[in-house]
Amino acid sequence: MKFTKMQGCGNDYVYINDIEGKIKNPSELAIKISNRNFGVGSDGLILIKASDKADFFMDMYNSDGSRGKMCGNGIRCVGKYVYDYGLTESERLEIETLSGIKTLDLTIENGKVSLVKVDMGTPVFTPKEIPVISDKDTLLNEPIIVDEKEYKITCMSFGNPHAVVFVENVEDLPLTTIGPLFENHTMFPDRVNTEFVQVINRGHISMRVWERGSGETLACGTGACAAAVACILSNLTDDELRVTLLGGDLYISYDKSTNLVYMTGPAVTVFDGEVIDLGLEVQYDISC
């Protein structure tokens, strides 16, 4: 089974061309292939499939086998994959995801994709649709008790549920302790991705993220979008932001007149490989 490992700001996934639909057990495959000791090592698995609604369909799985609706860093790498490997010649693509169709604009250098701008669509603020258990219409800097301490969260969805928390210093956070407590808090019936954000100035923020199903990752594209929107709505920053993550920088802009969010960032191929045996109990077609 041939695969490509790619990363966007350090958020790494294993990518497989599944246009012919041969992968029959993606959840188990994601668990096995994501393991950093016995597999390839990644934050998850992304299958590139055929679509009757767009140019391609992105099917994304976290490292624990759970299925994700959207991945900002992942979709940029999908754009790079399909262009660099000759599946398309278009520099503007429509990619179908479980959270809708996203438009990608590719920047080409020396025949390869270097940057990708993604129309991330509109953030969803309605608690029931995120989902968050709350009787409020929206949750903007709403108090929450985690481990007997009060935090203030701003919640929204970009296909994945997000809770944004402002902190004074992201480097000092005991994220491995508090991250799982946010992820599994009773307010979030489908768990939640939590972004811990430090405002540097009106054009620059720094953040760390605890992703549901993956733990702390070097970057999260939808999380960077959620963090930027939360900052802008709280009047802490301007409408165009540099977001610094552990793995690099993303650039987010929010058009409040249309409610559209745009994300621009790198997409990098790490290496190509071939899986010989992952000890999968469920059969899959290794000829793909």
N, C-alpha and C positions, 0 to 999 in steps of 0.2 A: 504494500500500500504506500504509494508515493505521497509525500507531504512537503509543505514549506513552512518553516517557522518565520514569523514576522513580528515586528514590534512597532508600536507607536508610543513614543515617550516612555519606553520601558514596559509598557503594558503588552505582554507577549502572548500570542496565541499560535496554535498549530492550525494551518489552513490546508484544506483538502478540496480538490476539484471533485465535486459530487454531482456534476451536471446530469449524469446518467442515473443518479439515485440509487447507487449500489450500497451505500452505508445503511445498514438495517438496525444498528444498535448504538446510536450516537451518544447516549448518556453514559453507557458503560465504557465506550471508547474514550470519551472525554476524561473520565476518572483515570483510566489507565495511562493515556498518552500524556496527561498533564503532570503526572508524578515526576518529581525532579530527581528521584533516585533510580526508579525502575522504568521510567518512560522517557519522553523527550524533555519534559519540563516546560510548563507554561501556565498561564492563568486560565486556560480553557481551550476549547476546540471551536473552530468556525468552519462550517461546510458552505461551499459556494455551489448553489443549485440553480436549476433553470426556473424561470418565472414567466407566467403568462400575463403579468401585469406590468413588469418592468424589465430592465436589461438582465438583471440577475436577482437571485434571492439569497440573503444572508441568514444562515441558521446557526445560532450561537449557543454554546453550552459552557457553563462555569466548570471549574475544576472539580466540583463535587457532583457533577452530573446534572445539576438543575439547568433548565432551559432559560435563557435570557431573551427578552424581547428586542433589546437594542444594545449596541456597544459602539460608542463614539470613536475610540481608537481602532477598534476592529473594523469598522466600516471604511475607514480611510485605507487600511491595508487591503481590504477587498478591492477597492478601486485600483490600487497599485498592482495587485495580483492579476486581475483580469486584463489590464493594459500591458503590463510587462511580459506576461506569458502568452500574449497574442490572442486572447479570447475576445478582444474588441479593439477597434482603432479609434473609438470616440473619446474625446477629452472631456465630455460631459456625459454623466451616467445617471440613470435612475436605478436605485437598489431597493428592492422590496425587503422589508423587515416585518417582524410581528407587531411593530408599533407604527406601521405605515411605510410609504415610499419616500426615500430620501434622495435628494439631488446632490451629486458630487461634481465639482469642477477640479480637474487635474492640472497640476503644473508639471510640464515635461522638461527634463534636462538631459541632454545626451541620449535621447531615446527612451528614458526611464522616468517614472513618476517620482518626484521628490517631495512635493507638498500636495495636500488635498484640502479643499474647502468644502465643508458639508453644510447644507441647509438642514439644520436639526429640527426644524418645525417649531411648534409652539409648546411652551411648558403647560402642563395641566396642574391647576391649583386646587381643584375640587377634591376634598379629602376622600370621598368614596371612590373616586377614580384613581387615586394615587397607588394603593389605598392606605388611608390612615383612619383610625377610629377616633372621631371627633365630632362634636356638634357645631363646630365653627364653619363658616363659609370658606375661609382660607386660613392657613397657618403661617403667619408672618411674625417671626420672633415670639413664638408661643412657648411658655415654660413647660419643661418636662423634668421629671425626677429620675435620675439614673444613678444607681449606687448611692442613694441618700444625698445626692447633690443636685441642685437645680441648674439646668442648662436652658437656653432658648434656641428653638429650632424653627427653621423655615422649610416647609415641605412642598415638594412638587414632583411631577413625573416627566421624564423624557423617554417613556417606554419602560424605564426602571424607576422604582420609587426612591426618592432622595430626601434626606434630612440634612440641612446645612446648619452648622454650629459655628459661631464666631468665637475665636479664642485669642489670647494675647500673644502666645508663642506656640507655633505648631511643633517645634522641635522637642519641646519638653513634655509632650503628651504621652501618657502611658497607654498607647493605642491598643496594644494587645490585651489590655485589661478592660478598657471601656468600650472598645469597638464591638465585641460580641454582645455586650449589654445593650447597646443601641440596636444592633442588628436584630436581636430577638426580643426587643421590648414589646409588651402587650399592645401598644398603640399600633403596631405594624403587623397586620395579619399575614402578609406575604414577605415578612422581613424587610429590611431597608438598607440601602447604601448610605453611609454617613460621611459627609465632607466636613472636615475641621479646617476652618479658614482664618488666616491672619491677613489683615489689610495692611499692605506696605505703604501704598499711597493711592491716589484716585485712579491711577491707571495700571496698578499692579497689585496682585494678591498672591499669597502662597498658601498651599493646601496639602493636607494628607487625607487619604481616603481609606475607609474600611468598607470593602465590598461584600455584600451578602454572597455566601457561597465560595468566596475566594480569600477573604481576610484582607490584610493591607496589601495593596498593589502599588506599583510605581506610578501609575497614572490611571485616570478614569475620564473618558471624554464626556459622557453624559453628566458625570459628577462635576467636571469643570464648568459645564454649561449651567448646571443648577447653582453652583457656587457664585458664578458671575451674576446670574439673574437675581439671586438673593442679595448680593452686594448692591446692585443697581437699584432694586426696589427699596432697599433700606437707606438709599441716598449716601452710601459710603464711598461710591466710586462713580466714574464716568461710564458711558455706555459701551466703550470699547476697552477691553482688558487683556493684559498679559497675565496668564495664570501659570505660576510656577509649581510644578509637581516634583516628586522625587526623581522622576525619569526625564524631565525636560519641561519645555514651555509649550503651552497652547495659547492661541489667540481667539478670544470670544468677543462677538459683538451682538448687541441686543437692540433690535428696532422696536421700540415701545409702541410706535404707531401701527405696526402690523403684527406685533407680538411674535415676530420671528427671531430665532437665534441662529447665528452662523459660527461655525468652528473651523479654524484653520490650523493644521499641524503636519508634522512629518509622518511618513510611512516608510519603514525600512525592512528589507529582506535580510534575515539573519543567515539562514542556510536552507538548502533542500536536503531531503533525506528519504529513506525508505524503511518502513516498519516491517520487520521480519516476524516477530512473535511478541505479543504483549500478554499472552496467557489468557485471552478472552474466552469466557465460557460460552458466550453467545456467538454464533458463527457470523462472519462477515465475508464479503467477497474481496479477497486479497488481490484480485486482478485489476482493481480500479487504479 
